[in-house]
Amino acid sequence: MYMGPVLLQQFVAFSSDKGAFVGVNIGTDVTNLPSPVEVVAVLKANQISHVRLFDADRGMLNALANTSIEVMVGVTNEEVLGIGQSPSKAAAWVTKNVAAYVPQTNITAIAVGSEVLTTIPNAAPVLVPAMNYIHRALVASNLNFQWNEEDATVLVPGDVISIKLGDIVPADARLLEGDPLKIDQSSLTGESLPVTKGPGDGVYSGSTLGWSSNSYFVPSRNQLEEAMIWASVHRV
C-alpha cells in the first residue's frame, strides 16, 4: 500500500490469540508526509488493526489515540546505541514514548531497532542489553502488560485498572502508586470535603477521582493525571 510519499508497507503477522491479521509498517522519516490524522483515517478506512511505527513519532502516537488499532513502537537504530549502554536512557525513552501515551494509544509492543546487525554492526554488543533495559523500564513503570477496556462487572481481585481525573472508581481498591490524589467520596460517607489518598490507601467504589460537587480540583504540577488502582477488595 502506498499513500503519497509516506510508505505504508503491509505485512502479515500472527497472534496466538487472534489468528492471522494484516498490519502496516509506517515510516515517517521522509518529506511531504500526509498529516498523521490523514494516515490514521486511511488505516481505519481499510480496517487495519495493527501498525508498526519505525520511530516514536509524536503526531502519529497522538493520532492513534482512542482507536482500536494496536501499535508497535520502534526504537530507532541510533537510539539503540545509547539505550544499550544506559538504563537511565531506556527509562527516559519509555517515559517519553510509551508512558506518555497509554492507555489512550493502544501500544502493545516495542521493536528495539530494525535490521540492526546489518545496518549498524557495531551495535551488536549493546542490542540485547538495550532490550533488557527497555523491558526493565516497562516493568518499573507498570507497563509490562496490555491495557484492555472491560466492564466493571468483570473485575476481580488482582486486576489493575487505570482511571483519569473525573472518573468514578469502579471497585473498592487501593492506590498502587503516584502522588497524593483528591478523592470525592461524599456520596458514600457524607463528608463535605474531598479526602487525600496516596499509595497504599484504599478507595471506595463510587467515589470520584479529583472531583467535587462544585468544581474540578486543579492538580499540582507533579500530580498524576491518571491513577493506577489495584482492585483488591471485591468485585463491583
N, C-alpha and C positions, 0 to 999 in steps of 0.2 A: 504494500500500500504506500502511495506517495502523495503527499499533500503539500504543494508549493515547495519551498526549499527545505522544509523540515522533514527529516527522514522518519517515517513510521514503518518499521520493519516487522511484519507479522512473524510470530513464532508460535510453535505448538509446544505446550508443556503438559505435564501430567501431575495430577494430585491424587493421592490415595483415597482422599475423602470425596472428591467431586468428579473423578474421572478426568478425561481429556478436556482441555479448554484452549481457546485461541487467545493469544495476548499480543501486545505490541511493544516493541522497543522504541523508546523516544530519545533522540539525541538533540540537545539544544545548542551545541557549540557550533552554530552556523549563523549566517547573516540572514536578514529579511524573514525572520520567523513569523508565522501567524501568531496571534496572541494566544496565551495559554487557555483562555476561555474558549476560543475557536477550536483549539486542538481537542479539548475535552468534549465539546459539542459533537465533533466528528466521532470520537470514541463512543459516546453514548448513542449516537445515531446508528452506529454499526454494531451495537450491543457488545462492545469489547469489555470483558470483565476483569482483565489483568493487564497491567502495564509495568514496564521496567524503565526507570529513569536512569540514564547513564551518569547523571550528576544530580545533586540535590538542588534542583532549580526551584527557587522560592516561589516564582509565579506559578509553575506547574503544580507544586505541592498545595498551594492555596486554591488553585482552580479545581483540584481533585477532591477538595473537602466536601463532605456531605453527599458523596456519590457512593454507589455500591462497588466501585472499581477498587480492586486490590492492587496495591502499589509496592513494587520492589525498588528501593532507592539505592543508587550506586555511589560507592566511594571511588573517586577518580584515582587513576594510577599515581598521579602526583601526590595526592593526599595519602596514599598507602605508604609512601616513603617516610613521611613524618609520623603517621599514626603507629606504624610498626616499631617505632623507637621510643614512643612516649604514651603511656597510659593516660596522661592528662589530656593529650591531644585527642585521643579516642573519646574520652568523656566529653570534651568540648564539642566534638563533631556530633555525637549522639544528642547532646542538649540542643544544639542549633538546628539539626536537620531531621530529628525524629521526635524528641520530646515536645518541641515547639508546635508540632502539627497533629499529633494524636490526641484524642481518638477521632477528631473531625475528619482527618485524612486517614484512610484505612491502610496504613503502612504495615505490611505483613512479612517483609523480608528485606535484607540488606545484602547487596552484592559488593564484595570487597575487591575492587579492581575489575579490569576487563582485559583478558588475554595478557595478563601481567608479565608472565615469564617470556613471552615472545616480544612484547613491546618494550619493556624495561627489565632486561635480565638481571641487572644489579639489584632489583627489588626482591629477588628470591629469598635472601636470608630474613627479610622482615615481613614477608607475606603472611605466614602462619601467625607470628606474633600480632600482626595487625588484626587478624580475625579474632584472636583470643582477647585482645584489648577491647575491641568493639563489643564482643559478647559480654565481657565483664562490665562494661559501661551500661549496657542494656539491663543487666541484672541489677546493678546498683540503682538504676532509675526505675526499677519495677516495670520494665518494658519488654521483658523476655517472654511475653505471652501475647496472644492476639485478643484485641477487644472485639466483642460481639454485642449487638443490641438484642436484649432479651426482655421479655415481660417480667415485671417484678414478681409475679406469682411463681416463677421457676427458680428464684434464688434459693440457695441452700447454704448452710454454714460452710465457710471456707472460700466462697466466691469473693472476688474483688470487683467493686463497682466504682465507676467514675461519675461524679456529678459536678455541675457547674453552678456558679453563683445564681441564686434564684430558684434552683431546682428543689423539689421536695425529696427528702430522704426516703427511699423505697422500702427500707427494712431497718429494724434495730441493728446497730452496727457500732464499730469503733473506728476511730480515725487512725489510719496506718502511719501517715507521715505528712509533713507540711507545716507551715507556720500556723499560729492560732487563727481560728475562724470564728465568725459570729454566727450563732445558730438561733433562729427564732422557733421556740417550742411553746409559744404562748397558747396555742390552740390545744395543747396537750396538758400543760401544767398550770396554766393561768398566769404565768409570770409575765409582767408587763414589758420587761426589757429582755433583749436577746442575751444569751449566755455565751461565754467564750469557751471554745473547745480546742484542745491540742492533741498531738499524737498520743494514743492510748486511751483517750476519753471516749465514752460511749455517747451515741446519738440515737434519738428515738425515731422510729418510723412515723412519717407525717410531719416532722419538723422541716424547716426550710433553711437552706444554706444562704447566709448573707442577706436576709430579707426581713423586714418588719412590716407591720400593717400600714406604716406611713411612707416608707421610702426604702430604696436600696441602700445598704451600707456601702460606703466607699472604702475599698480595701487599701491598706497601706501598700507602698511600692513593692515591698517584698512578700506580700501576701499572695498565696497561690490563687489563680483563677479557677482551678479545679481542685477537688479533694479526692483522694483515693480512700475508699471506705472498705473495711473488711466486714463482710456480712457474717457476724459471728454469734448472734444470739438466737434468732429464729426466723423462719420464713414469714413473709407478709401474709 
